[in-house]
Amino acid sequence: MAEQKTIQERVVKALNRVRPYLQNDGGDIDLIEITEDLTVKVKLTGACHGCPFSMQTLKAGVEQAIMQEVPEIKKVISA
C-alpha cells in the first residue's frame, strides 16, 4: 500500500499544478479515486463543471499533467 500512497501523492502534486489554471476560469478539480487498474477519477467543479470544453480540459490539460508526473497511470476519467 505504500506504493499506492506514493502514486496518490504524485497525482495530487500534478493536480495542484493545473489547479491554478482551472481556478483562474472559476473552476476547480477534485480527486475522487485512483482505481486498482491505475485509472484516476476526477471531478471538475465550479465553472468547469458542465463547461463545453471540460472534456478537452480533462484530456489535454489534466490527463497530460498527471501522466507526465505519474507515468504508471493508464487514463484519467471524469467521475
Biopython code that builds the backbone (N, CA, C, O; Angstrom):
import numpy as np
from Bio.PDB.StructureBuilder import StructureBuilder

atoms = [
    (1, "MET", "N", (0.812, -1.209, 0.000)),
    (1, "MET", "CA", (0.000, 0.000, 0.000)),
    (1, "MET", "C", (0.854, 1.271, 0.000)),
    (1, "MET", "O", (0.375, 2.341, -0.376)),
    (2, "ALA", "N", (2.096, 1.156, 0.415)),
    (2, "ALA", "CA", (2.970, 2.333, 0.425)),
    (2, "ALA", "C", (3.141, 2.885, -0.982)),
    (2, "ALA", "O", (3.195, 4.101, -1.171)),
    (3, "GLU", "N", (3.225, 1.995, -1.973)),
    (3, "GLU", "CA", (3.372, 2.438, -3.357)),
    (3, "GLU", "C", (2.136, 3.218, -3.816)),
    (3, "GLU", "O", (2.263, 4.229, -4.507)),
    (4, "GLN", "N", (0.944, 2.753, -3.435)),
    (4, "GLN", "CA", (-0.293, 3.441, -3.804)),
    (4, "GLN", "C", (-0.319, 4.856, -3.238)),
    (4, "GLN", "O", (-0.761, 5.787, -3.912)),
    (5, "LYS", "N", (0.148, 5.021, -2.012)),
    (5, "LYS", "CA", (0.190, 6.345, -1.409)),
    (5, "LYS", "C", (1.130, 7.243, -2.183)),
    (5, "LYS", "O", (0.824, 8.416, -2.398)),
    (6, "THR", "N", (2.250, 6.725, -2.598)),
    (6, "THR", "CA", (3.197, 7.489, -3.384)),
    (6, "THR", "C", (2.557, 7.923, -4.699)),
    (6, "THR", "O", (2.724, 9.067, -5.123)),
    (7, "ILE", "N", (1.836, 7.027, -5.338)),
    (7, "ILE", "CA", (1.140, 7.380, -6.575)),
    (7, "ILE", "C", (0.111, 8.463, -6.298)),
    (7, "ILE", "O", (0.008, 9.430, -7.053)),
    (8, "GLN", "N", (-0.649, 8.308, -5.224)),
    (8, "GLN", "CA", (-1.663, 9.306, -4.889)),
    (8, "GLN", "C", (-1.022, 10.665, -4.625)),
    (8, "GLN", "O", (-1.528, 11.687, -5.089)),
    (9, "GLU", "N", (0.075, 10.686, -3.893)),
    (9, "GLU", "CA", (0.760, 11.950, -3.615)),
    (9, "GLU", "C", (1.226, 12.606, -4.908)),
    (9, "GLU", "O", (1.144, 13.826, -5.053)),
    (10, "ARG", "N", (1.712, 11.804, -5.846)),
    (10, "ARG", "CA", (2.188, 12.347, -7.116)),
    (10, "ARG", "C", (1.029, 12.846, -7.973)),
    (10, "ARG", "O", (1.167, 13.853, -8.668)),
    (11, "VAL", "N", (-0.112, 12.155, -7.933)),
    (11, "VAL", "CA", (-1.298, 12.609, -8.659)),
    (11, "VAL", "C", (-1.770, 13.940, -8.086)),
    (11, "VAL", "O", (-2.094, 14.861, -8.836)),
    (12, "VAL", "N", (-1.810, 14.045, -6.766)),
    (12, "VAL", "CA", (-2.220, 15.288, -6.113)),
    (12, "VAL", "C", (-1.267, 16.428, -6.504)),
    (12, "VAL", "O", (-1.702, 17.553, -6.749)),
    (13, "LYS", "N", (0.017, 16.126, -6.558)),
    (13, "LYS", "CA", (1.003, 17.139, -6.967)),
    (13, "LYS", "C", (0.708, 17.632, -8.387)),
    (13, "LYS", "O", (0.768, 18.833, -8.651)),
    (14, "ALA", "N", (0.392, 16.715, -9.292)),
    (14, "ALA", "CA", (0.060, 17.087, -10.670)),
    (14, "ALA", "C", (-1.220, 17.913, -10.710)),
    (14, "ALA", "O", (-1.300, 18.901, -11.440)),
    (15, "LEU", "N", (-2.219, 17.514, -9.930)),
    (15, "LEU", "CA", (-3.469, 18.278, -9.887)),
    (15, "LEU", "C", (-3.224, 19.679, -9.345)),
    (15, "LEU", "O", (-3.824, 20.645, -9.819)),
    (16, "ASN", "N", (-2.354, 19.791, -8.363)),
    (16, "ASN", "CA", (-2.043, 21.109, -7.799)),
    (16, "ASN", "C", (-1.335, 22.010, -8.809)),
    (16, "ASN", "O", (-1.408, 23.235, -8.714)),
    (17, "ARG", "N", (-0.648, 21.396, -9.781)),
    (17, "ARG", "CA", (-0.010, 22.181, -10.838)),
    (17, "ARG", "C", (-1.036, 22.766, -11.808)),
    (17, "ARG", "O", (-0.856, 23.887, -12.283)),
    (18, "VAL", "N", (-2.106, 22.032, -12.111)),
    (18, "VAL", "CA", (-3.107, 22.528, -13.061)),
    (18, "VAL", "C", (-4.232, 23.311, -12.374)),
    (18, "VAL", "O", (-4.955, 24.067, -13.023)),
    (19, "ARG", "N", (-4.373, 23.127, -11.071)),
    (19, "ARG", "CA", (-5.464, 23.768, -10.327)),
    (19, "ARG", "C", (-5.522, 25.296, -10.514)),
    (19, "ARG", "O", (-6.617, 25.824, -10.703)),
    (20, "PRO", "N", (-4.394, 26.029, -10.469)),
    (20, "PRO", "CA", (-4.483, 27.490, -10.646)),
    (20, "PRO", "C", (-5.098, 27.912, -11.988)),
    (20, "PRO", "O", (-5.780, 28.934, -12.062)),
    (21, "TYR", "N", (-4.861, 27.134, -13.037)),
    (21, "TYR", "CA", (-5.440, 27.452, -14.347)),
    (21, "TYR", "C", (-6.948, 27.264, -14.328)),
    (21, "TYR", "O", (-7.689, 28.062, -14.903)),
    (22, "LEU", "N", (-7.397, 26.212, -13.667)),
    (22, "LEU", "CA", (-8.835, 25.960, -13.552)),
    (22, "LEU", "C", (-9.488, 27.036, -12.683)),
    (22, "LEU", "O", (-10.559, 27.547, -13.012)),
    (23, "GLN", "N", (-8.831, 27.374, -11.571)),
    (23, "GLN", "CA", (-9.381, 28.377, -10.660)),
    (23, "GLN", "C", (-9.426, 29.754, -11.321)),
    (23, "GLN", "O", (-10.299, 30.569, -11.022)),
    (24, "ASN", "N", (-8.487, 30.000, -12.209)),
    (24, "ASN", "CA", (-8.453, 31.257, -12.953)),
    (24, "ASN", "C", (-9.722, 31.440, -13.779)),
    (24, "ASN", "O", (-10.160, 32.566, -14.017)),
    (25, "ASP", "N", (-10.311, 30.323, -14.217)),
    (25, "ASP", "CA", (-11.541, 30.359, -15.009)),
    (25, "ASP", "C", (-12.779, 30.110, -14.149)),
    (25, "ASP", "O", (-13.870, 29.897, -14.678)),
    (26, "GLY", "N", (-12.613, 30.135, -12.829)),
    (26, "GLY", "CA", (-13.745, 29.970, -11.926)),
    (26, "GLY", "C", (-14.092, 28.525, -11.621)),
    (26, "GLY", "O", (-15.183, 28.239, -11.128)),
    (27, "GLY", "N", (-13.169, 27.607, -11.910)),
    (27, "GLY", "CA", (-13.433, 26.192, -11.662)),
    (27, "GLY", "C", (-12.429, 25.597, -10.698)),
    (27, "GLY", "O", (-11.628, 26.308, -10.091)),
    (28, "ASP", "N", (-12.483, 24.296, -10.570)),
    (28, "ASP", "CA", (-11.541, 23.565, -9.725)),
    (28, "ASP", "C", (-11.656, 22.088, -10.080)),
    (28, "ASP", "O", (-12.433, 21.703, -10.954)),
    (29, "ILE", "N", (-10.877, 21.277, -9.394)),
    (29, "ILE", "CA", (-10.882, 19.838, -9.659)),
    (29, "ILE", "C", (-10.705, 19.082, -8.353)),
    (29, "ILE", "O", (-9.927, 19.487, -7.490)),
    (30, "ASP", "N", (-11.436, 17.977, -8.215)),
    (30, "ASP", "CA", (-11.331, 17.118, -7.038)),
    (30, "ASP", "C", (-10.874, 15.730, -7.488)),
    (30, "ASP", "O", (-11.335, 15.211, -8.504)),
    (31, "LEU", "N", (-9.976, 15.149, -6.727)),
    (31, "LEU", "CA", (-9.572, 13.760, -6.946)),
    (31, "LEU", "C", (-10.610, 12.882, -6.255)),
    (31, "LEU", "O", (-10.817, 12.990, -5.046)),
    (32, "ILE", "N", (-11.258, 12.016, -7.025)),
    (32, "ILE", "CA", (-12.275, 11.126, -6.467)),
    (32, "ILE", "C", (-11.627, 9.820, -6.014)),
    (32, "ILE", "O", (-11.792, 9.405, -4.867)),
    (33, "GLU", "N", (-10.887, 9.171, -6.920)),
    (33, "GLU", "CA", (-10.195, 7.941, -6.536)),
    (33, "GLU", "C", (-9.173, 7.548, -7.585)),
    (33, "GLU", "O", (-9.200, 8.023, -8.721)),
    (34, "ILE", "N", (-8.281, 6.678, -7.179)),
    (34, "ILE", "CA", (-7.348, 6.019, -8.086)),
    (34, "ILE", "C", (-7.673, 4.536, -7.977)),
    (34, "ILE", "O", (-7.516, 3.936, -6.913)),
    (35, "THR", "N", (-8.121, 3.951, -9.071)),
    (35, "THR", "CA", (-8.546, 2.556, -9.046)),
    (35, "THR", "C", (-7.342, 1.626, -9.064)),
    (35, "THR", "O", (-6.213, 2.050, -9.311)),
    (36, "GLU", "N", (-7.607, 0.345, -8.797)),
    (36, "GLU", "CA", (-6.530, -0.648, -8.789)),
    (36, "GLU", "C", (-5.871, -0.801, -10.154)),
    (36, "GLU", "O", (-4.694, -1.149, -10.245)),
    (37, "ASP", "N", (-6.645, -0.535, -11.233)),
    (37, "ASP", "CA", (-6.069, -0.639, -12.578)),
    (37, "ASP", "C", (-5.432, 0.684, -13.027)),
    (37, "ASP", "O", (-5.186, 0.896, -14.215)),
    (38, "LEU", "N", (-5.168, 1.573, -12.047)),
    (38, "LEU", "CA", (-4.460, 2.842, -12.251)),
    (38, "LEU", "C", (-5.204, 3.802, -13.174)),
    (38, "LEU", "O", (-4.608, 4.450, -14.035)),
    (39, "THR", "N", (-6.512, 3.876, -12.976)),
    (39, "THR", "CA", (-7.345, 4.888, -13.609)),
    (39, "THR", "C", (-7.615, 5.956, -12.557)),
    (39, "THR", "O", (-8.009, 5.643, -11.433)),
    (40, "VAL", "N", (-7.405, 7.209, -12.921)),
    (40, "VAL", "CA", (-7.663, 8.318, -12.000)),
    (40, "VAL", "C", (-9.053, 8.866, -12.307)),
    (40, "VAL", "O", (-9.359, 9.203, -13.450)),
    (41, "LYS", "N", (-9.884, 8.951, -11.279)),
    (41, "LYS", "CA", (-11.217, 9.541, -11.419)),
    (41, "LYS", "C", (-11.193, 10.912, -10.758)),
    (41, "LYS", "O", (-10.850, 11.051, -9.584)),
    (42, "VAL", "N", (-11.566, 11.922, -11.542)),
    (42, "VAL", "CA", (-11.593, 13.284, -11.030)),
    (42, "VAL", "C", (-12.961, 13.908, -11.303)),
    (42, "VAL", "O", (-13.732, 13.415, -12.126)),
    (43, "LYS", "N", (-13.241, 14.987, -10.606)),
    (43, "LYS", "CA", (-14.484, 15.713, -10.830)),
    (43, "LYS", "C", (-14.151, 17.184, -11.018)),
    (43, "LYS", "O", (-13.560, 17.820, -10.145)),
    (44, "LEU", "N", (-14.539, 17.711, -12.169)),
    (44, "LEU", "CA", (-14.391, 19.146, -12.404)),
    (44, "LEU", "C", (-15.539, 19.854, -11.699)),
    (44, "LEU", "O", (-16.686, 19.412, -11.768)),
    (45, "THR", "N", (-15.230, 20.947, -11.025)),
    (45, "THR", "CA", (-16.239, 21.667, -10.248)),
    (45, "THR", "C", (-16.270, 23.138, -10.657)),
    (45, "THR", "O", (-15.462, 23.599, -11.464)),
    (46, "GLY", "N", (-17.222, 23.854, -10.077)),
    (46, "GLY", "CA", (-17.341, 25.280, -10.368)),
    (46, "GLY", "C", (-17.685, 25.513, -11.828)),
    (46, "GLY", "O", (-18.493, 24.787, -12.407)),
    (47, "ALA", "N", (-17.071, 26.527, -12.423)),
    (47, "ALA", "CA", (-17.346, 26.869, -13.819)),
    (47, "ALA", "C", (-16.925, 25.755, -14.774)),
    (47, "ALA", "O", (-17.434, 25.675, -15.891)),
    (48, "CYS", "N", (-16.001, 24.894, -14.345)),
    (48, "CYS", "CA", (-15.533, 23.803, -15.210)),
    (48, "CYS", "C", (-16.574, 22.701, -15.344)),
    (48, "CYS", "O", (-16.604, 21.993, -16.351)),
    (49, "HIS", "N", (-17.430, 22.551, -14.333)),
    (49, "HIS", "CA", (-18.457, 21.509, -14.360)),
    (49, "HIS", "C", (-19.507, 21.886, -15.405)),
    (49, "HIS", "O", (-20.167, 22.918, -15.291)),
    (50, "GLY", "N", (-19.652, 21.043, -16.417)),
    (50, "GLY", "CA", (-20.652, 21.308, -17.447)),
    (50, "GLY", "C", (-20.186, 22.241, -18.549)),
    (50, "GLY", "O", (-20.943, 22.522, -19.478)),
    (51, "CYS", "N", (-18.968, 22.723, -18.466)),
    (51, "CYS", "CA", (-18.420, 23.593, -19.497)),
    (51, "CYS", "C", (-18.270, 22.792, -20.789)),
    (51, "CYS", "O", (-17.881, 21.625, -20.739)),
    (52, "PRO", "N", (-18.573, 23.395, -21.955)),
    (52, "PRO", "CA", (-18.427, 22.664, -23.217)),
    (52, "PRO", "C", (-16.988, 22.199, -23.483)),
    (52, "PRO", "O", (-16.770, 21.260, -24.249)),
    (53, "PHE", "N", (-16.028, 22.844, -22.862)),
    (53, "PHE", "CA", (-14.629, 22.487, -23.079)),
    (53, "PHE", "C", (-14.079, 21.570, -21.982)),
    (53, "PHE", "O", (-12.878, 21.304, -21.940)),
    (54, "SER", "N", (-14.950, 21.091, -21.099)),
    (54, "SER", "CA", (-14.469, 20.314, -19.949)),
    (54, "SER", "C", (-13.751, 19.030, -20.365)),
    (54, "SER", "O", (-12.751, 18.667, -19.747)),
    (55, "MET", "N", (-14.234, 18.337, -21.393)),
    (55, "MET", "CA", (-13.561, 17.106, -21.821)),
    (55, "MET", "C", (-12.191, 17.424, -22.419)),
    (55, "MET", "O", (-11.227, 16.686, -22.216)),
    (56, "GLN", "N", (-12.119, 18.525, -23.155)),
    (56, "GLN", "CA", (-10.830, 18.946, -23.724)),
    (56, "GLN", "C", (-9.869, 19.312, -22.592)),
    (56, "GLN", "O", (-8.694, 18.948, -22.630)),
    (57, "THR", "N", (-10.363, 20.023, -21.599)),
    (57, "THR", "CA", (-9.552, 20.381, -20.432)),
    (57, "THR", "C", (-9.066, 19.124, -19.731)),
    (57, "THR", "O", (-7.899, 19.020, -19.354)),
    (58, "LEU", "N", (-9.976, 18.167, -19.561)),
    (58, "LEU", "CA", (-9.639, 16.926, -18.869)),
    (58, "LEU", "C", (-8.550, 16.163, -19.616)),
    (58, "LEU", "O", (-7.582, 15.713, -19.003)),
    (59, "LYS", "N", (-8.696, 16.011, -20.926)),
    (59, "LYS", "CA", (-7.749, 15.211, -21.709)),
    (59, "LYS", "C", (-6.449, 15.964, -21.981)),
    (59, "LYS", "O", (-5.365, 15.428, -21.749)),
    (60, "ALA", "N", (-6.546, 17.200, -22.470)),
    (60, "ALA", "CA", (-5.348, 17.935, -22.894)),
    (60, "ALA", "C", (-4.589, 18.537, -21.715)),
    (60, "ALA", "O", (-3.367, 18.673, -21.771)),
    (61, "GLY", "N", (-5.296, 18.895, -20.659)),
    (61, "GLY", "CA", (-4.632, 19.542, -19.533)),
    (61, "GLY", "C", (-4.378, 18.609, -18.372)),
    (61, "GLY", "O", (-3.232, 18.330, -18.021)),
    (62, "VAL", "N", (-5.451, 18.133, -17.784)),
    (62, "VAL", "CA", (-5.362, 17.346, -16.558)),
    (62, "VAL", "C", (-4.692, 15.992, -16.802)),
    (62, "VAL", "O", (-3.746, 15.633, -16.101)),
    (63, "GLU", "N", (-5.179, 15.235, -17.799)),
    (63, "GLU", "CA", (-4.612, 13.914, -18.052)),
    (63, "GLU", "C", (-3.134, 14.015, -18.422)),
    (63, "GLU", "O", (-2.319, 13.217, -17.957)),
    (64, "GLN", "N", (-2.792, 14.983, -19.249)),
    (64, "GLN", "CA", (-1.399, 15.153, -19.667)),
    (64, "GLN", "C", (-0.506, 15.471, -18.463)),
    (64, "GLN", "O", (0.588, 14.920, -18.339)),
    (65, "ALA", "N", (-0.967, 16.353, -17.583)),
    (65, "ALA", "CA", (-0.182, 16.718, -16.396)),
    (65, "ALA", "C", (0.002, 15.514, -15.470)),
    (65, "ALA", "O", (1.094, 15.283, -14.952)),
    (66, "ILE", "N", (-1.067, 14.755, -15.268)),
    (66, "ILE", "CA", (-0.986, 13.591, -14.378)),
    (66, "ILE", "C", (-0.058, 12.533, -14.967)),
    (66, "ILE", "O", (0.784, 11.985, -14.256)),
    (67, "MET", "N", (-0.204, 12.242, -16.251)),
    (67, "MET", "CA", (0.601, 11.176, -16.863)),
    (67, "MET", "C", (2.071, 11.582, -16.994)),
    (67, "MET", "O", (2.954, 10.726, -17.028)),
    (68, "GLN", "N", (2.324, 12.865, -17.065)),
    (68, "GLN", "CA", (3.711, 13.344, -17.080)),
    (68, "GLN", "C", (4.340, 13.121, -15.700)),
    (68, "GLN", "O", (5.493, 12.703, -15.597)),
    (69, "GLU", "N", (3.585, 13.399, -14.661)),
    (69, "GLU", "CA", (4.060, 13.249, -13.285)),
    (69, "GLU", "C", (4.060, 11.793, -12.838)),
    (69, "GLU", "O", (4.948, 11.369, -12.097)),
    (70, "VAL", "N", (3.061, 11.019, -13.288)),
    (70, "VAL", "CA", (2.876, 9.633, -12.841)),
    (70, "VAL", "C", (2.650, 8.746, -14.076)),
    (70, "VAL", "O", (1.507, 8.429, -14.404)),
    (71, "PRO", "N", (3.721, 8.349, -14.755)),
    (71, "PRO", "CA", (3.578, 7.575, -15.995)),
    (71, "PRO", "C", (2.871, 6.229, -15.828)),
    (71, "PRO", "O", (2.420, 5.641, -16.811)),
    (72, "GLU", "N", (2.772, 5.743, -14.601)),
    (72, "GLU", "CA", (2.076, 4.469, -14.349)),
    (72, "GLU", "C", (0.581, 4.576, -14.600)),
    (72, "GLU", "O", (-0.068, 3.567, -14.878)),
    (73, "ILE", "N", (0.027, 5.767, -14.510)),
    (73, "ILE", "CA", (-1.415, 5.962, -14.665)),
    (73, "ILE", "C", (-1.809, 5.620, -16.101)),
    (73, "ILE", "O", (-1.159, 6.039, -17.059)),
    (74, "LYS", "N", (-2.898, 4.843, -16.227)),
    (74, "LYS", "CA", (-3.369, 4.397, -17.552)),
    (74, "LYS", "C", (-4.265, 5.427, -18.218)),
    (74, "LYS", "O", (-4.137, 5.682, -19.416)),
    (75, "LYS", "N", (-5.188, 6.032, -17.436)),
    (75, "LYS", "CA", (-6.088, 7.030, -18.003)),
    (75, "LYS", "C", (-6.705, 7.871, -16.901)),
    (75, "LYS", "O", (-6.668, 7.517, -15.722)),
    (76, "VAL", "N", (-7.269, 8.987, -17.315)),
    (76, "VAL", "CA", (-7.943, 9.901, -16.399)),
    (76, "VAL", "C", (-9.375, 10.062, -16.918)),
    (76, "VAL", "O", (-9.593, 10.365, -18.091)),
    (77, "ILE", "N", (-10.326, 9.857, -16.039)),
    (77, "ILE", "CA", (-11.736, 9.979, -16.439)),
    (77, "ILE", "C", (-12.478, 10.903, -15.483)),
    (77, "ILE", "O", (-12.059, 11.137, -14.350)),
    (78, "SER", "N", (-13.586, 11.412, -15.979)),
    (78, "SER", "CA", (-14.462, 12.259, -15.165)),
    (78, "SER", "C", (-15.420, 11.364, -14.397)),
    (78, "SER", "O", (-16.048, 10.470, -14.966)),
    (79, "ALA", "N", (-15.524, 11.612, -13.113)),
    (79, "ALA", "CA", (-16.404, 10.781, -12.269)),
    (79, "ALA", "C", (-17.796, 11.373, -12.220)),
    (79, "ALA", "O", (-18.679, 10.821, -11.564)),
]
sb = StructureBuilder()
sb.init_structure("model")
sb.init_model(0)
sb.init_chain("A")
sb.init_seg("    ")
for serial, (resi, resn, name, xyz) in enumerate(atoms, 1):
    if name == "N":
        sb.init_residue(resn, " ", resi, " ")
    sb.init_atom(name, np.array(xyz, "f"), 0.0, 1.0, " ", f" {name:<3s}", serial, name[0])
structure = sb.get_structure()
